[in-house]
Amino acid sequence: MSYAIEAEGLVKRFGSTVALNGVDLAVPTGKVLGVLGPNGAGKTTAVRVLATLLRADEGWARVGGYDVATQQNSVRSLIGLTGQYASIDEDLSGTENLVLLGKLLGLSKANAKARAAELLAKFELTDAAGRAIKTYSGGMRRRADLAASLVGRPDVLYLDEPTTGLDPHSRNEVWSTVRGLVDDGVTVLLTTQYLEEADQLADLITVIDHGKVIASGSPHELKRRTGGQSLQVRPTVAADTAAVATILRDLTGTEPQVDADAGLLSTAVDNPLLLSALVRKLDEAGITADELGLRLPSLDEVFLSLTGRTTPIPEGSPA
């Protein structure tokens, strides 16, 4: 397997603060790695090291086979970076921003204009191409920022909390854009505090806390590793709740959790065949259910299990 990004033992200190404490990362070519962690975990520091904006105190990293410490220009020729906040000039139009970046990257004026038009079309911004960025909606600005990071046709794209502060509709627009980039063969390293975002986009997930990697794997693997599955049932008739609780207790040997407000009963299981047994028992008892199934833990539950806390809502995000 080829890796677009590899890092081992990354350490970065800021005075007495250890921002990275031996971080290892590996992103296969053409895949999305989601890096999760609370504020201050070290996510952005890791991105800045991989983007050659910071030099690690210890460890090594390669992007596209090039060392980030000794072959910075080669690394920079391969990467694009979109930070937490838009980096484009709000007083310039979409076209003007992209043409300026193209010329800074060495494109001729004609080629810079052609690349700008291509990207604006790709990100569905053609109709707004002549307007100042400050007139764009939040989702449009983020798409324009993504377009700016792609002017140089990067093989590797760093997205550092790209949807912070966006409403759900705008966030979905950015997600769709990222999926399209991956379909085109771009490798993506995505830092995020939105666990749904990681679940939607990431092929692999690395969880960082206090500068250390505390878990890694696919979303499915992490969910399987953290508490197995839960068997859930919501009886159609609320009066059947007690009978359903008894059936679950008899099948699993454990006391089910009951969410009285939602009318939902659940219990941890390690044998998926218990679902079939539950269906039979409910049928024998003449009990119908509006909801019935096996569920893996959510990434929120995985994060809580790994770090001992839920993920915070990123600053500036919608409530």
SVG drawing of the C-alpha trace seen along z (x, -y; Angstrom):
<svg xmlns="http://www.w3.org/2000/svg" viewBox="-50 -45 67 62">
<polyline fill="none" stroke="black" stroke-width="0.4" points="0.0,0.0 1.3,-3.5 1.0,-6.3 0.6,-9.9 1.4,-11.0 3.6,-9.2 4.7,-10.5 6.4,-8.8 7.2,-10.1 6.3,-13.7 7.0,-15.9 6.4,-19.7 6.9,-21.8 5.9,-25.4 7.9,-26.3 6.7,-24.0 3.6,-22.9 3.9,-19.7 1.5,-20.1 2.6,-16.8 3.9,-14.0 5.0,-11.2 2.3,-11.3 2.3,-8.6 0.1,-9.1 -0.4,-7.2 -2.7,-8.2 -3.0,-5.8 -3.0,-7.6 -6.5,-8.6 -8.1,-8.2 -9.4,-10.5 -7.9,-10.4 -10.1,-12.1 -8.1,-13.4 -10.4,-13.9 -9.7,-15.6 -10.9,-18.3 -9.6,-21.8 -5.9,-21.9 -5.4,-18.2 -2.7,-19.0 -4.6,-18.6 -3.8,-21.9 -0.2,-21.6 0.1,-18.3 -1.3,-19.9 1.1,-22.8 4.1,-20.4 2.9,-18.3 2.4,-21.5 6.0,-22.7 4.7,-25.7 6.3,-24.3 9.3,-22.2 8.9,-19.2 11.3,-19.0 11.5,-15.2 10.3,-12.6 9.9,-12.6 7.2,-13.0 7.0,-12.5 4.4,-13.8 4.4,-12.2 7.7,-10.7 9.4,-14.0 10.7,-14.9 8.8,-17.9 11.9,-19.2 14.5,-18.9 12.5,-18.9 10.0,-21.7 9.7,-23.1 8.9,-19.6 6.3,-19.1 4.7,-22.5 4.4,-21.7 2.1,-18.8 -0.2,-20.2 -3.1,-22.5 -4.3,-23.8 -7.7,-25.1 -7.7,-26.4 -10.4,-27.0 -11.1,-30.5 -11.3,-31.8 -7.9,-33.0 -9.1,-34.7 -9.4,-38.5 -13.0,-39.5 -12.8,-42.7 -11.8,-40.9 -14.2,-38.8 -14.1,-35.1 -12.4,-35.3 -9.9,-37.9 -8.9,-35.8 -8.2,-32.7 -6.5,-34.5 -4.2,-36.2 -3.3,-32.9 -2.7,-31.4 -0.3,-34.1 1.5,-33.8 1.9,-30.1 3.6,-30.9 0.7,-30.5 0.4,-32.8 -2.5,-35.4 -4.4,-33.3 -3.8,-30.0 -4.7,-31.6 -8.0,-32.9 -8.8,-29.5 -8.0,-27.7 -10.1,-30.2 -13.1,-29.7 -12.7,-25.9 -12.7,-25.9 -15.5,-28.3 -17.6,-26.1 -16.6,-23.0 -17.6,-24.6 -20.9,-26.0 -19.7,-29.6 -19.8,-30.8 -22.8,-33.0 -21.1,-34.8 -17.7,-34.9 -17.7,-38.7 -19.0,-39.5 -16.8,-40.4 -16.3,-37.5 -17.8,-39.5 -21.2,-39.2 -21.0,-35.4 -22.9,-33.1 -20.9,-31.1 -21.1,-27.9 -20.1,-29.9 -17.0,-31.3 -15.9,-27.9 -16.3,-26.6 -14.3,-29.5 -11.6,-28.9 -11.5,-25.2 -11.2,-26.3 -8.3,-28.6 -6.5,-25.7 -6.8,-23.7 -5.5,-26.3 -2.1,-24.5 -3.7,-21.1 -2.5,-19.5 -2.2,-15.8 -2.7,-16.1 -5.2,-18.5 -5.2,-19.5 -8.6,-20.5 -8.3,-22.0 -11.8,-22.1 -13.3,-23.3 -16.9,-23.5 -16.5,-25.3 -19.4,-27.8 -21.4,-26.6 -25.0,-25.8 -26.0,-22.2 -26.9,-23.0 -23.6,-24.7 -21.7,-21.9 -23.4,-19.4 -22.2,-21.4 -18.6,-21.2 -18.9,-17.5 -20.2,-17.0 -17.2,-18.9 -14.7,-16.9 -16.2,-13.6 -15.8,-14.9 -12.1,-15.7 -11.5,-12.2 -13.2,-10.8 -10.7,-12.7 -7.8,-11.0 -6.9,-13.7 -5.7,-12.5 -7.3,-14.4 -6.3,-14.9 -9.3,-16.3 -9.2,-17.6 -12.6,-18.0 -14.6,-18.2 -17.8,-17.1 -18.0,-13.4 -20.7,-13.1 -18.3,-14.8 -15.7,-12.2 -18.3,-9.4 -19.5,-10.8 -16.1,-11.5 -13.3,-9.5 -11.9,-6.1 -9.7,-6.1 -9.8,-7.9 -7.1,-8.9 -8.1,-10.2 -5.6,-12.6 -5.8,-13.8 -3.2,-15.8 -0.8,-15.5 -0.9,-11.7 -2.7,-9.3 -5.0,-7.3 -6.8,-5.3 -6.9,-4.7 -8.7,-2.6 -11.7,-2.8 -15.0,-4.3 -16.4,-0.8 -13.4,0.7 -13.4,-2.0 -17.1,-1.5 -16.6,2.3 -13.7,1.8 -15.6,-0.4 -18.4,1.5 -19.6,3.8 -23.3,3.6 -26.5,2.7 -29.9,4.3 -32.6,1.7 -36.4,1.9 -39.2,-0.6 -42.5,1.0 -45.5,-0.3 -47.6,-0.4 -45.9,-2.1 -47.7,0.3 -45.6,3.1 -42.3,1.6 -42.1,3.7 -42.8,6.9 -40.1,6.0 -37.7,5.2 -38.3,8.7 -37.7,10.4 -34.4,8.5 -33.3,9.3 -34.0,13.0 -32.2,13.0 -29.1,11.1 -28.8,11.7 -28.4,7.9 -30.8,5.1 -31.8,3.1 -31.5,-0.7 -34.9,-2.4 -35.3,-5.8 -38.8,-6.6 -39.2,-9.8 -38.3,-8.1 -39.9,-4.8 -36.7,-3.0 -35.1,-0.1 -31.5,1.0 -28.9,3.4 -25.3,4.3 -24.9,7.6 -22.0,9.6 -24.1,12.0 -26.0,10.6 -28.1,13.7 -30.0,12.4 -31.9,10.1 -33.6,13.1 -34.4,14.5 -35.8,11.2 -38.1,11.0 -39.4,14.5 -40.0,13.7 -41.9,10.5 -44.0,12.3 -44.8,15.0 -45.9,12.3 -48.0,10.5 -45.9,7.4 -45.2,5.1 -42.3,2.6 -41.9,-0.6 -38.1,-0.3 -36.0,2.8 -32.4,3.5 -28.7,3.8 -26.7,0.6 -22.9,0.0 -21.8,-2.8 -21.9,-6.2 -18.6,-8.1 -19.8,-10.3 -19.9,-7.3 -16.5,-6.1 -15.0,-9.5 -16.5,-9.6 -15.2,-6.1 -11.7,-7.1 -11.3,-10.5 -13.7,-10.5 -15.6,-13.5 -17.9,-14.4 -16.6,-16.5 -17.2,-20.2 -19.2,-22.2 -16.6,-24.2 -16.5,-27.9 -18.8,-29.8 -20.8,-26.8 -24.5,-26.9 -26.3,-25.7"/>
</svg>
